[in-house]
């Protein structure tokens, strides 16, 4: 059985029943979202300890691809010890997410105080999200979409349950599934998850990892592309990538200046307004400008 995509019978649904209301936009205008998400192998506690001091906004302990089959149980036990440590659970500590390998990981870790969220690999259907939410109530979930079928079901996965706090791509597996050789071949899928996340009132998806830890110029270029597509922040596999990711996703001085003008103008007139340069600005544009200032630390 692969990942968390445990096959379950579909739940019957009355097609005439009204859809549940979507949650409000969770992106507060004045809170800076995390930009750097550092993956570390769960069977190397010493590396996890270093990651927690690396400056990453979020540390993701990987119990799936990064851990050999013979070390899965050790990795789970080491992660349980980490998440049970009061230091990990303390206010202000770096949030620790866990990419689980299967339901045994979910059951073993769900109630530990240092767990911030589960990342669910290879999800293809909303029913799998419902299953994990049922066995780990109250734990935030981040489904990872890693196949063509998952991309086709992106919105239903994103809106599957109130426990879903975000979605993201697993681009290595997706690239293999689609038979894509050029990076641009994944742009449709990237755009699809950006739209699905927004439609489900989730934060913008975090960009998938850049595998070449030495090619920082390539990382910068790739981040710029992800940002242009509507993603926000990026997963990393080495601490040296963190600074590049953060700089790539922070607003430029020109973007900050423009956002300040928009917010200042909105303080004078709360309705729709025209800026001195003739551009029309409405509430959505003002909200976006406030998020830009929050990212820049100027909110």
C-alpha positions as CSV (number, residue, x, y, z in Angstrom):
1,X,0.0,0.0,0.0
2,X,1.5,3.3,-1.1
3,X,1.5,6.4,1.1
4,X,-1.8,7.4,2.8
5,X,-4.0,6.7,-0.2
6,X,-5.8,3.8,1.5
7,X,-8.6,2.5,-0.8
8,X,-12.0,3.0,0.9
9,X,-15.5,2.6,-0.5
10,X,-16.8,5.9,-1.8
11,X,-19.3,7.7,0.4
12,X,-22.7,8.1,-1.2
13,X,-23.8,11.7,-1.8
14,X,-27.1,13.1,-2.8
15,X,-26.3,15.2,-6.0
16,X,-29.2,17.5,-5.1
17,X,-27.9,18.2,-1.6
18,X,-26.4,21.7,-1.2
19,X,-22.7,22.0,-1.0
20,X,-21.2,22.9,2.4
21,X,-20.0,26.5,2.6
22,X,-16.4,27.2,2.0
23,X,-14.3,28.6,4.9
24,X,-13.4,32.2,4.8
25,X,-10.1,33.2,3.3
26,X,-7.5,32.1,5.9
27,X,-4.8,34.5,4.8
28,X,-4.8,37.3,7.3
29,X,-3.6,40.6,5.8
30,X,-1.0,41.3,8.6
31,X,0.6,37.9,9.3
32,X,3.6,36.8,7.3
33,X,3.1,33.3,5.9
34,X,5.9,30.7,6.1
35,X,8.2,30.8,3.0
36,X,10.7,28.0,3.7
37,X,9.8,24.4,4.4
38,X,12.8,22.1,5.0
39,X,12.6,18.4,4.5
40,X,14.8,16.1,6.7
41,X,14.9,12.3,6.9
42,X,13.1,11.0,10.0
43,X,15.8,8.3,10.6
44,X,18.5,10.9,11.2
45,X,17.7,12.7,14.5
46,X,20.9,14.6,14.4
47,X,20.0,16.1,11.0
48,X,16.5,16.9,12.3
49,X,18.1,18.7,15.3
50,X,20.2,20.8,12.9
51,X,17.2,21.6,10.7
52,X,15.3,23.0,13.7
53,X,18.1,25.5,14.1
54,X,18.5,26.3,10.4
55,X,16.2,29.2,10.2
56,X,13.5,27.4,8.1
57,X,10.0,28.5,8.8
58,X,8.8,24.9,8.9
59,X,10.6,21.6,9.3
60,X,9.1,18.6,7.6
61,X,10.3,15.2,9.0
62,X,10.0,12.7,6.2
63,X,9.0,9.2,7.0
64,X,8.3,8.3,3.4
65,X,10.8,8.6,0.4
66,X,13.8,9.7,2.5
67,X,13.7,6.6,4.7
68,X,14.7,3.1,3.6
69,X,12.2,0.4,4.2
70,X,14.3,-1.3,6.8
71,X,14.5,1.9,8.8
72,X,10.8,3.0,8.8
73,X,10.1,1.8,12.4
74,X,13.2,3.4,13.8
75,X,12.3,6.7,12.0
76,X,8.8,6.6,13.5
77,X,10.2,6.0,17.0
78,X,12.7,8.8,16.6
79,X,10.1,11.1,15.4
80,X,7.7,10.2,18.2
81,X,10.5,11.0,20.7
82,X,11.0,14.4,19.0
83,X,7.3,15.3,19.0
84,X,6.9,14.2,22.6
85,X,9.7,16.6,23.7
86,X,8.2,19.7,25.5
87,X,10.8,21.9,23.7
88,X,9.3,20.9,20.3
89,X,5.8,21.7,21.5
90,X,6.8,25.0,23.2
91,X,5.2,28.3,22.1
92,X,7.3,29.9,19.5
93,X,9.1,26.7,18.5
94,X,9.6,25.9,14.8
95,X,6.5,24.0,13.6
96,X,7.2,20.4,12.8
97,X,5.2,18.7,10.0
98,X,5.5,15.0,9.3
99,X,5.2,13.4,5.9
100,X,3.8,10.0,6.8
101,X,4.4,6.7,5.0
102,X,1.1,5.1,6.1
103,X,-1.6,4.8,8.7
104,X,0.8,3.3,11.3
105,X,2.6,6.7,11.3
106,X,-0.6,8.6,11.7
107,X,-1.8,6.5,14.6
108,X,1.5,6.6,16.4
109,X,2.1,10.4,16.1
110,X,-1.3,12.1,15.9
111,X,-1.7,12.9,19.6
112,X,1.9,14.0,20.3
113,X,2.1,17.7,21.5
114,X,4.9,18.7,19.1
115,X,3.1,17.7,15.9
116,X,2.0,20.7,13.9
117,X,0.6,18.9,10.8
118,X,0.7,15.8,8.7
119,X,1.7,15.9,5.0
120,X,-0.1,13.1,3.1
121,X,1.7,11.7,0.1
122,X,0.2,10.3,-3.1
123,X,-3.4,11.4,-2.3
124,X,-5.7,10.9,-5.3
125,X,-9.2,11.1,-3.8
126,X,-11.0,13.2,-1.2
127,X,-12.1,10.0,0.6
128,X,-8.5,9.3,1.7
129,X,-8.4,12.8,3.3
130,X,-11.6,12.0,5.2
131,X,-10.1,8.7,6.4
132,X,-7.0,10.4,7.9
133,X,-9.0,13.2,9.4
134,X,-11.2,10.6,11.1
135,X,-8.3,8.8,12.7
136,X,-6.3,11.9,13.5
137,X,-9.0,14.4,14.6
138,X,-7.8,18.0,15.0
139,X,-4.5,17.5,13.2
140,X,-4.0,19.9,10.2
141,X,-3.5,18.0,6.9
142,X,-1.6,18.9,3.8
143,X,-2.4,16.5,0.9
144,X,0.3,16.0,-1.7
145,X,-0.8,15.6,-5.3
146,X,1.7,13.4,-7.2
147,X,-0.2,11.9,-10.2
148,X,-2.4,12.8,-13.1
149,X,-5.5,11.5,-11.3
150,X,-4.7,13.7,-8.2
151,X,-4.4,16.8,-10.5
152,X,-7.8,16.0,-12.0
153,X,-9.2,15.8,-8.4
154,X,-7.4,18.8,-7.1
155,X,-10.4,20.9,-6.0
156,X,-12.2,17.9,-4.4
157,X,-9.1,17.1,-2.4
158,X,-8.5,20.7,-1.4
159,X,-12.1,21.1,-0.2
160,X,-12.5,17.6,1.2
161,X,-12.4,18.5,4.9
162,X,-11.9,21.4,7.2
163,X,-8.7,19.8,8.5
164,X,-7.0,20.5,5.1
165,X,-4.8,23.5,5.6
166,X,-3.1,23.4,2.3
167,X,-2.2,21.4,-0.8
168,X,1.0,21.0,-2.8
169,X,2.5,19.0,-5.6
170,X,4.9,16.1,-5.4
171,X,6.7,17.0,-8.6
172,X,9.1,14.1,-8.9
173,X,6.4,11.4,-8.9
174,X,4.1,13.6,-11.0
175,X,6.8,14.2,-13.6
176,X,7.3,10.4,-13.9
177,X,3.6,9.7,-14.1
178,X,3.1,12.2,-16.9
179,X,6.3,11.3,-18.7
180,X,7.3,15.0,-18.7
181,X,11.0,15.8,-19.4
182,X,10.9,19.6,-19.6
183,X,10.1,21.6,-16.5
184,X,7.5,23.7,-18.4
185,X,5.5,20.5,-18.9
186,X,4.4,20.8,-15.2
187,X,3.1,24.4,-15.5
188,X,-0.4,23.2,-16.2
189,X,-0.4,21.1,-13.0
190,X,1.1,23.9,-11.0
191,X,-1.6,26.3,-12.2
192,X,-4.3,23.8,-11.5
193,X,-3.3,23.4,-7.8
194,X,-3.0,27.2,-7.4
195,X,-6.6,27.6,-8.7
196,X,-7.9,24.7,-6.6
197,X,-6.3,26.0,-3.4
198,X,-7.8,29.5,-4.0
199,X,-11.2,28.1,-4.8
200,X,-11.1,26.1,-1.6
201,X,-10.0,29.2,0.4
202,X,-6.6,27.7,1.2
203,X,-3.3,29.5,1.1
204,X,-1.3,29.5,-2.1
205,X,0.5,26.2,-2.6
206,X,4.1,25.8,-1.6
207,X,6.4,25.1,-4.5
208,X,7.9,21.6,-4.7
209,X,11.6,20.9,-4.0
210,X,14.4,21.9,-6.4
211,X,16.6,18.7,-6.5
212,X,20.0,20.2,-7.3
213,X,21.3,21.7,-4.1
214,X,24.4,23.2,-5.8
215,X,22.6,25.1,-8.5
216,X,21.4,28.2,-6.6
217,X,21.0,30.2,-9.8
218,X,18.7,27.6,-11.2
219,X,16.8,27.5,-7.9
220,X,16.3,31.3,-8.1
221,X,15.0,31.1,-11.7
222,X,12.7,28.2,-10.7
223,X,11.4,30.1,-7.7
224,X,10.7,33.2,-9.9
225,X,8.7,30.9,-12.2
226,X,6.7,29.4,-9.3
227,X,6.0,32.9,-7.9
228,X,4.7,34.0,-11.3
229,X,2.3,31.1,-11.3
230,X,0.9,32.0,-8.0
231,X,2.8,29.8,-5.6
232,X,4.1,31.1,-2.3
233,X,7.3,29.8,-0.6
234,X,9.1,26.6,-1.4
235,X,10.1,23.2,0.1
236,X,13.9,22.7,0.4
237,X,16.1,19.6,0.9
238,X,19.2,21.5,2.1
239,X,19.7,24.5,4.4
240,X,21.8,26.3,1.7
241,X,18.6,26.7,-0.4
242,X,16.7,28.6,2.3
243,X,18.1,32.0,1.8
244,X,17.6,31.9,-2.0
245,X,14.0,30.8,-1.6
246,X,13.2,33.5,1.0
247,X,14.7,36.2,-1.2
248,X,12.9,35.0,-4.3
249,X,9.5,35.0,-2.6
250,X,9.9,38.3,-0.7
251,X,8.4,41.4,-2.4
252,X,10.8,43.7,-4.2
253,X,11.2,47.3,-3.2
254,X,9.1,48.4,-6.1
255,X,6.3,46.0,-5.1
256,X,6.4,47.2,-1.5
257,X,6.3,50.8,-2.6
258,X,3.3,50.1,-4.8
259,X,1.5,48.2,-2.0
260,X,2.1,51.1,0.4
261,X,0.5,53.5,-2.1
262,X,-2.6,51.3,-2.5
263,X,-3.1,50.8,1.2
264,X,-2.6,54.5,1.9
265,X,-5.2,55.4,-0.8
266,X,-7.7,52.9,0.6
267,X,-7.4,54.6,4.0
268,X,-8.9,57.7,2.4
269,X,-11.6,56.0,0.4
270,X,-12.8,52.6,1.5
271,X,-14.7,51.9,-1.7
272,X,-13.3,51.3,-5.2
273,X,-10.9,54.0,-6.2
274,X,-8.5,55.2,-8.9
275,X,-4.9,55.7,-8.2
276,X,-3.1,58.8,-9.6
277,X,-1.7,56.8,-12.4
278,X,-5.2,55.9,-13.5
279,X,-5.4,52.3,-12.4
280,X,-8.6,51.1,-10.8
281,X,-8.3,49.5,-7.4
282,X,-10.9,47.5,-5.5
283,X,-11.1,45.6,-2.2
284,X,-9.4,42.5,-3.6
285,X,-6.4,44.6,-4.8
286,X,-6.2,46.3,-1.4
287,X,-6.2,42.9,0.4
288,X,-3.4,41.7,-1.9
289,X,-1.4,44.9,-1.2
290,X,-1.8,44.3,2.6
291,X,-0.5,40.7,2.1
292,X,2.5,42.1,0.2
293,X,3.3,44.4,3.1
294,X,2.9,41.5,5.6
295,X,5.4,39.5,3.6
296,X,7.8,42.4,3.6
297,X,7.4,42.8,7.4
298,X,5.8,46.2,7.0
299,X,2.2,45.5,8.0
